[in-house]
Amino acid sequence: MTIQSSPGSSSYLPGSSGYLDMFPERRMSYFSNSYVIGLTVAAGIGGLLFGYDTGVISGALLYIKDEFEVVNQSSFLQETIVSMALVGAIIGAAAGGWINDAYGRKKATLLADVVFAAGSVVMAAAPDPYVLILGRLFVGLGVGIASVTAPVYIAEASPSEVRGGLVSTNVLMITGGQFLSYLVNLAFTEVPGTWRWMLGVSGVPAVVQFCIMLCLPESPRWLFMKNEKAKAIAILSKIYDIARLEDEIENLSVAEEEERQKRNDVKISDVFKSKEIRLAFLAGAGLQAFQQFTGINTVMYYSPTIVQMAGFRSNQLALLLSLIVAAMNAAGTVLGIYLIDHFGRKKLALSSLTGVIASLVVLAGAFFGKSSGSSNELFGWIAVLGLALYIAFFSPGMGPVPWTVNSEIYPEQYRGICGGMSATVNWISNLIVAETFLSVAEAVGTGWTFVILACIAVLAFVFVIVYVPETVGLTFVEVEQIWKERAWGSGYNTESLLERGNDN
């Protein structure tokens, strides 16, 4: 069939709303194809590694302090143990974009698994805090590569109408990994070696994913763009029926033709030479930065510590309350999987940020009240309520939206490198927050620390309104047209597209 109904119009591209309105029988639901679900879950184990490492260190740190007195006496050393994985993730994410483009999504995943498993062994066997920090660096390298690879692999194997929900499944695996880590932490609280078991068990999912990925195919879009079209079509035929398959191949051919007109080797400097790519990267990297600077991993890395700051001194009680917070995070992500393709990316992010701002104000108020010396127990429970509200609002929106948007806003030629750069921004922001939270709380007070995070969330709200387009239901080609329209005006004749995809 014809790709476009009129010159410059993209209203009937395969997978677009107009196309699927014409052929509703070709619209796919989340669970209509078990093959796609299998690819999504397998790739999503990378998210499980990400989430487990994020959550496990918060509980393990309580027992690492008990074993190593030097750690117990130094906030800086505690922050370094937590954040060294983020240093590794920054390096892994930066290299991961190039690895994805050069060698493919599958090989990048296998590499991430090997590095992560090696790091988990080093951590479990660490004789002192400094070898532990080295192990955290290796684990971070694996997590960084996986954080780039998993969303892109899932997005490139997903029909556009369910792409947001399927990519958000990776975020569900992240939050599920965090919940699992708290369960593991609780399970090993009375076992000799406590934190060594907590950290060592993290290598198991990496080994499982490595074995599964050996049996799974490469991303069909990556294969198609690398001129391995027969392999790509064989994979796509397992995703789409014959009528939709023909249209998807035609869509890929259009994208390939555009890429041929550009240089094959993309450098980081090329991202900033193209106005439309600059705008896309600003939106994607900005979302990733604000995801972290609004405090999510302050909550996830330090939630047991925050609970203890609020007045609950027992390690076991702190871990139990943190487990409840992690369960809410996973449950909220399930809600986000539904909303992201029905409510939209932009509206979901704005709604999420509204609740985040309110809950950070509650947290700040609880710690201000506690510091005044009145009813410590009451304000302790208000702080726990604030944590729960924070997660309830953050997890459906600002959890999945940045990763989903970054998996779909870049042209194929730039998807690996821009995805890696934006993930690097995420990890750098994550590092800054993790490395400074305890020190800032000591310097200005925990209440004022949460006030600062609330102010940043207000800035994030404004950023989303101004810079982030709505991409729900759009094909990769249509999303690219949004940036061309923003960069160069109405010359691309995309008025009908923008009514759906650029509503700010």
N, C-alpha and C positions, 0 to 999 in steps of 0.2 A: 504494500500500500504506500501512498505518498506520505512523506514525512511531514510536510507542512501544507496548510490549506491555502496560503497566500504568501507572496514574497515577504520574508522577514517575520512571518508569524510562526510561533512555536506552540500554538494552542493544541495541536493534535499530535505532538510527539508521543511515542509509546511511553506509557506510564504517567502521562500528564493527566490532569483532571478532565480536560476536554476530551482527550482520547478515550479515557476509561468511562466517561459518561456516554460516549457513542457505543462502546462495547463493554457494558457492565459485566457480561459473563466472563471477561478476561481479568476482572479485578480479583486480587488474591487477598485472603485473610491471613492472620498470623500463623494459624495452625493448619493451613490448607496443603502445605508441602513439607513432609517430614524430612526431606533431604536438606532443605534450607534451614530448618530448625536444628538438624544435626550439625551443620556447618557453624551455625551461630553459637550453639552450646560449646562445641569444641574450641572455637576461637575465644569464646568468653572465659575459658579457664585462665587465660592471661589476665582477665579482670579479677578472677578469684585470687590469683597470686598478689596482685596489686592490693586488693582489699585486705587479705590476710596479713600481709606485711604491715599495712597501715594500722590495723587493729591490735596485732599481737604484741607490738613493742610497748604499747601503753600499759599492758598488764605485766609483761616481762620486766619492765623497768623497775617496778616495785620490788622485785626479788633480786634483780641485778644490784640494786642499791644495798640490799641486805648482805649480799656476798662480798661486794667490793666496797670497802669503806671510803676509798678515794672517790668513787662515784657518788656515794651518799653525801659527801661533803662539798661537791662541786655541781652547781646548776649548769655551768658551761659544759662539763663532761656529760651530764645527762642529756642536754640538748644536742651534743655532738653525736652521741649514740643513736638518738632518734633521727637526727637529720643527715647523718652520713649516707644513709640509704637514698636520701633525696639528692645528694651530690652525685651519686652513681646514676640515679634516674635522669638527672639533667644531661649527663654525658650519654647515657643510653638513648634517650629521646632524640638528642641532637644527631647522633649517629644512626638512629633507627630510621629516620626519614630517608637517608641516602641508601641504607641497606634495603629498605622496602622497594625503592625504585630500581636499584641495580640488580638485586637478586630475587626479588619477589616476596610476597607476604608470608608464604609457607616457610621458606628458609629463615626469614627473620624470626618467626615464631619458634622454630627449632633452636636457633641460637639463644634466644631469650631463656628457653627452658634449661639449657645446659648451664648457662651462667648462673641462673637463679638457684638451681640445685646445688652447684658447687658452693655458692655463698651460704646456703643453709647448713651445709656440713661444717664449714669453717666456723660459723656462729656457734653451733652446738658444741664444738670441741674447744672453743676459745679458752685459753688458760688465764687470760687477763683482759681488761677492758679494751686494750689497744688492738689485739687480734680480733676481738668482737667487732670493733669499729671497721676493720678490714673486711670481715664477712658481710657487714651491713653495706659496704661499698659494692661488693659483688652482687648482692641481692638487688640493690638499687639499679645496677646496670641492666639486669634482666627485666625488672619492672619497667624501666624507662623504654626499652625496646618494645615490650609488650603493649605499653600504653599507646604507642603510635600504631602498632600493627593490628591489634584486635578490632578497633572500630572501623578501620579502612577495609579490612578483609570482610567483615560482616556487611558493611555498606555496599561493597562492590558485588556481593552475591545476593542482594536483597531487591525485590521489586519495590519501586519507588513509593507505592501507596502504603507499605508497611515498613519502610526503611527506618523511620524514626523509632518505632517500637522495637525492632530487632537490634538496632545499634544500642538502644537503651537496655537491652538484655545484658549487654556487657557491663553496664553500670550496675544492674541488678547483681551480677556476679561479683562486682567490687563490694557492694554492700553486704552480699551474702558471705563473702570472704571475711569481712569485718565481724559479722555476727559469729561465724564459725571460729574466728580467732578468740573471741571472748568465751565461747564454750570450751575451747581447748585450754585457755588460761584457767578457767574454773576447774577443769578436770585435773590439771596438774598442780594445783595449789598445795596439795598434801603429798606429792610424789617427790622423792629425792631427785635433785637436779632441776626441779621446777622450770626455770627460764630456759634451760638448755633444751628440754623437751618442747617447750612452747615454740622456740625458734627453729629447732631441727625438723619438726613435723612439716614445716612449710615446704620442704623439698618434695614431698609426696605428690601434690597436684602437678608440679612441674614435670615429674617423671611420667605421670599419667598423660598429660597433654602431649608430651614428646612422642609417646607411643601412638596416640590417636592420630596426631598430625602426619605421621609417616604414611598413614593410609588415606589421607584426604588430599584433594586437588589444590592446585594453585588458584588464586583469584582469577575468574574468567576475564574480567576487564584488563587485568595486567597482562594476561596471556595474549589477548586480542591486540593490545597496543604494542606488544613485543613480536607481533606477526606470527604468533602460534595460534592461528585462527581455528584450525581443526580441533585442537584441544579445548579452546575456549567454547566453541559451539557444542562440543560433546558435554561439557559441564552445564551450559545454559539449557540444553535440551532436558536436563533433569530438573530444572527449575520452572520452565515455562512449557505450555502446550504449543503445538506446532504453529498456530496462528500468531500467538503472542511472540513466539521465538523469532519468527521472520521479522517482526517489527523491531524487536530488541536488537537483532543483528544489524538492521538498517540504521538504527539509532547509534550503535557503536561505530558503524562505518562513517557516519556524519562526524562524530567526534574524532575519529582517526584522521579524517581528511583535514580537519582544522589543525590537529597536532602536527601534521606533515608540513604545514606552512610555517611552523615555528622551529626553533632549533631543538635538536634532540637532547643535548646535554644542558640541563637546567642548573644554574648556580644560585647560591643564596642571593647574590647581587641582582639576579634577574627578577627576583620577587619584587624588588623595590623600583625597578625600571618601568614596570607596567602599572599604570594607574589603577586598572580594575583589580589586579592581583593585590596591590597595596591595600585597597579598600577591603577586599575579602580577608586579607591577613589581619588587618586592624580589628575587624569584627571578631574573627576567630580567636586571635591571641588575647584580645581584650576580655572576651568571655572567660577564657582559661585563667587569666590573671585574677579577675574578680571572683571566680569560683573559690580561689584560695584566700584572697585578701578579705573576704567576708567571713573567714574563720572556720571553715568546715574541718580542716585537719587539726586546728587547735582543739576542737571538740573531740575528734576521733583519736588523735595521738595522746591527748592529755585528759580525756574524760574521767578516768579514775582519779587522777591528780586533782582535777577541778572538784570532783565530788568530795575528796578529802579536804580541799581548801574550804569547802562549804560546811565542814564540821563533822563529816562521817569518817572516822579514823581507821576503821577496820579495812584491811586489804580485801577480804572476801566480800564485804558489803559494797565496797567501792566497785569491785569487778561485777557484782550482780546488778547494781544499778546501771553500770555502763553496758551490760548485756542487754538490758531493756532498751536503752538508747539505740544500740546497734540493731535490735529487732525492729524498732520503729523505722530506722533508716532503710532496712530491706523492704519493709511493708510499704513505705512511701515510694520507693523506687518502682514497685509493682504498679502502684497507681499512676506513676509517671509514664510507664510503658503504654498504658491505655491513653492517657491524656495527650501525649506528645504528637500523636497522629490524628487526634480528634479536636483538641483545643488549640494546637499549634505551638511552635517552639517559642515564639516571641511572647505571646500572652502568658504562657506557662512560666517563663522566666520572670516576667514582671509580677505575676501573682506570688511566685515563690519569694522574690526579694521583699515584697511588702510584709510577708509574715516573718522573714528573717530579721528585718529591721525591728519589728515589734518584739520578737523573742530576745534579741540582743539587749533591748532596753530593759526587759524583765530581768535578764541575767545581771545587768549592771546594777539595777535597783536592789536585787537580792544581796549582792556583795557590799553595796553601800550601806544597806541596812545592817548586815552582819558586822561591818567595821564600826558601826555606831554603838555596838555592844548590847543592843536590845534583841531579845528572843532569838538567840543564835540558831536553835533548832528550827524555828519557823522559817527563818531566812534560808537555812540550809535546804529545806524542802522546796522553797520558792526557786532556789538555784537549780535544783533537779528538774522542777517543772519547766524552767526556762530552757534547759538543755533539751528536754523532750519536745517542747514547742519548736525550738530551732530545727531539730531534725525533721519534725513533721512537716515543716514548711520548705526546708531546703531540699529534702530528698526527692520529691516528685518533679522539681523544676530545675534549680541550679545544679543539681547532681547530674542528670542526664543531658540537659540541653547543650552545654558547651561541647561535650564529646560528640553529640549527634550533629550539631551544626558544623563542627570542624571536619566531620567525615564526608560532608556533602557540598561544601561551598567552594571548593577549589577545582579547577580543571584537572583532568587526568594527569597531564604533564607535570603539574605542580602539587598533586595531592600528597605524594610522599614527603617532599621536602617541606611544604607548608605545614602539613600535619605534624612533622617532626619538630619544626620550629615552634609551632603553637604549643605542642606538648612540652617542649623545653621551657617555654614561658610559664606553663602551669607548674612545672617542677621547681623552677627558680623561685616563683612566688611561694610555693609550698615550703621551700627551704627557708626563705626569709621569715615566714610566719612561725615555723617550727623552731627555728634557731633563736627567735627573739621573744616568744610568748612568756616564758617563765621570767626572763630578765626584765621585760617591760612590766609584767605584773608586780615584780619586786620593786621596781623603780617608781611606778605611778599608782600602783594598787590594781587589784583585779577588776574592780568596778569600772575604773577609767579605761582599762584595757578593752573591756567590752563596749564602752562608749565609742572608742576609736573604731572598732570593727563595725558598729552601727553606722557611723558616719561614712565609712567606706561603702557599706551596702547602699546608702542613699546615692552615692556617686555611681555605683553599678546600675541602679535603677535608671538614672538619666542616660547612661551609656547605652543601655539596651534600647531605650526609646529612640535615640538618635542614630545609632550605627548598625543595629542588627536587623536584617530583613526577615520576613516570614518565608520559610522554605518548605512548609508542609505540603506533601504531595507532588512536588516538582521534580522533574528529571534533572540529571546533572547538567544537561545542555541548557535547560531553562534557568537553572540557578546561575549559570555563567552569564546569561543574558541580563540578569539583574545587575551584575557588577558593570557590564558594558553600559547599561542605561545610566547608572549612577555616575560613571566616569565620564561619559561622553554625551549625555543628554538623550533626547528622544529620537536620534537618528537611526536607532536600531528597530523602530516600529514595534515596541513591546508593550503597548498600552494595555492590551487585554491580559498579558502575563502579569504586569505589575499590579493590576487590580487584585490579583490573588497572592502574589509573592512579595510585594514590597509596600505594605500597607501603612508604613509610618510617614 
